[in-house]
Amino acid sequence: MTESGKTLISIVIPVFNEADNIGPLHSEITQVLQGRFSYEIIYVDDGSSDNSLSCLIDITQKDPNTRVIRFRRNFGQTAALSAGFKYARGNIVVPLDGDGQNDPADIPALVNKLNEGYDIVSGWRKDRQDNPMTRTLPSRIANWLIGKITGVKLHDYGCTLKAYRAESLAPIRLYGEMHRFIPALASWGGEKVTEMPVNHRPRTHGKTKYGLNRTFKVILDLITIKFLSSFSTKPIYVFGGLGGICFAGSLVGFLGVLYYKYISPEHLSMNRNPLLIVSLILITTSVQFVLMGLLAEILVRTYHESQDRPTYIIDKIYGATPRREEEI
């Protein structure tokens, strides 16, 4: 809480080559928040190659509620959001895209919904203004798949516009393209998650940074999420299970070898029986899986005991001076 008693809201906006959208978006956000909330706006320039950084620095000079985090190069949206979350000082964190397609007018409604007793309110672009074949249809398939695998069913995991309680984000570490999975990760930790429809606007300047190739990345990240959720602290169960399957297969193959050697009228010799080779390969593979599981157990323990390392490198922070514990 701030001294005035108002809840401090941190708006986090990743920016990559959005010079034409930054000014209008900032004006909209300030019009919505001024006089209603105590707020800060954190822009994360994800290595933009256009005039975005200059626009953002100009904004910080005019608006004391604004900070800009500049990456040395492009690290991706997940890294940009992760940095914004880390440096956010608000009790409530609201990320939104820098392309202007998320409507800042939805922020108060998201915050009000959060105050009904939820920890995360996810935006749902019910009337999405994107290409149906390259964006909307793949997104619907991905959302259905994510809901099935994670057990947390939302209509729109990919919508950046969400409202989080800061404490819900604290234990979550983001890698790859996993920012869209935050509601599922938080729900597994006991947080209350809901969603509500939000306005989605067509892009007016610039071009989208995403295509169909992102769907494949989502699938790979989803596999990772499932593994981390179920076996992050016990990988031996996965590799040991695979090793057990291979061992069972090798046992069946070896029994087949004995059958053809001593019982079958064909009396296949060892050299002519492929089951022997298959059995040897499977037993070797089973041993390798178990050893991999043991190595994974060691790596997991090392990982959980090691110091945190961010997935980004900050070049400079513009605007309000961060607190000492936030300094680079």
C-alpha positions, -999 to +999 in steps of 0.1 A: +000+000+000+011+036-006+011+064+019-022+076+005-037+043+013-042+034-024-030+001-037+000+005-059-005-010-093+025-019-115+018-018-153+044-039-171+047-035-209+072-054-230+082-034-261+099-046-293+099-022-322+067-004-313+078+032-317+045+043-333+024+027-306+042+037-274+030+074-272-008+067-278-007+037-255+010+056-227-016+084-230-044+059-227-030+042-197-024+075-178-060+087-186-074+054-172-052+053-140-047+089-130-069+099-100-081+063-097-050+043-086-016+049-073+005+034-101+038+029-119+044+020-155+074-002-163+084-005-200+109-032-209+126-025-242+134-059-255+164-048-277+143-027-301+161-016-333+137+013-342+131+045-323+113+028-294+140+035-268+141+072-276+103+074-272+104+056-239+132+078-225+112+109-235+082+095-216+103+090-185+114+126-186+078+138-186+062+112-164+078+104-130+056+073-126+074+056-155+105+035-156+122+019-186+143-013-185+166-016-216+179-051-226+212-053-244+196-074-271+163-092-279+156-119-253+119-124-260+086-116-244+089-140-215+123-125-204+109-090-208+079-098-186+101-116-161+123-085-157+092-063-154+078-085-127+111-085-108+114-047-107+077-040-101+070-025-067+032-027-067+009-049-048-009-057-081+009-063-114-009-059-147+010-067-179-002-058-213+012-058-248+030-028-263+013-030-296-019-013-284-042-042-291-049-047-253-073-020-241-061-001-210-097+007-202-101-030-190-075-025-162-099-012-136-123-041-142-095-066-139-084-051-106-120-050-093-123-087-102-091-094-084-105-078-053-133-103-052-110-128-037-089-140-066-051-141-070-050-140-108-075-126-133-068-136-169-080-116-198-101-134-225-100-119-259-135-131-267-138-111-299-102-114-312-091-090-339-064-112-355-060-134-386-083-164-381-061-189-398-026-179-386-034-166-351-070-173-338-074-210-348-039-221-336-045-202-304-078-220-297-062-254-303-033-245-281-056-232-253-076-264-254-044-285-253-030-265-224-062-268-204-063-306-210-027-311-199-025-286-170-061-291-157-065-253-155-090-245-183-089-209-196-102-197-229-072-175-237-038-184-222-021-162-247-037-129-237-010-108-221-035-086-203-039-101-168-040-089-132-018-106-106-013-102-069+025-096-065+028-125-041+014-149-067+043-141-090+071-143-064+077-180-065+074-184-103+105-185-126+100-180-163+120-196-191+115-201-229+080-189-238+064-199-205+048-165-196+015-178-209+015-207-184+016-185-153-020-191-144-015-228-145+018-226-125+002-204-099-029-226-097-007-256-089+006-236-060-029-230-046-036-196-061-072-188-071-075-181-109-104-168-129-109-151-162-130-123-177-136-110-213-115-081-223-116-058-254-092-067-282-084-041-308-069-044-343-032-034-347-029+001-361+008+004-364+037-020-370+034-057-376+030-087-354+061-105-341+044-139-340+034-165-365+026-202-368+061-212-356+051-201-321+026-230-319+055-255-320+073-237-293+041-237-271+039-275-275+075-280-265+071-256-235+039-275-226+058-307-224+084-290-202+056-276-180+040-310-175+074-326-167+082-298-142+048-300-126+048-337-121+085-347-119+106-316-112+117-329-079+116-366-088+130-371-124+141-406-114+104-416-117+103-407-154+136-422-164+132-451-140+098-458-155+111-457-190+139-480-179+114-504-164+095-505-197+127-513-215+136-540-190+102-556-193+106-556-231+140-571-228+127-598-205+099-607-230+124-608-258+147-631-238+119-654-230+111-655-267+147-665-273+145-694-249+112-705-265+127-706-300+158-723-286+143-751-266+106-754-273+098-742-308+101-768-335+119-743-357+149-744-333+164-710-344+200-706-336+212-676-316+227-661-347+194-663-366+172-650-338+168-612-338+151-613-304+184-618-287+198-586-302+166-568-293+168-581-257+204-569-253+196-535-267+166-531-244+184-542-213+213-518-221+188-490-227+170-497-194+203-494-175+210-461-194+176-447-185+182-455-148+216-439-148+201-408-166+175-406-138+202-407-112+221-379-130+189-359-133+183-362-096+217-348-089+211-319-113+177-312-098+192-309-063+220-287-076+195-265-094+173-260-063+203-252-042+220-228-066+216-191-069+190-176-092+202-166-126+180-144-148+173-152-185+181-116-196+209-090-193+198-054-184+218-026-201+203+003-181+173+015-162+158+049-169+135+069-147+129+065-109+160+053-090+154+017-079+156+007-043+190-007-031+179-043-032+168-037-068+201-023-080+219-043-107 
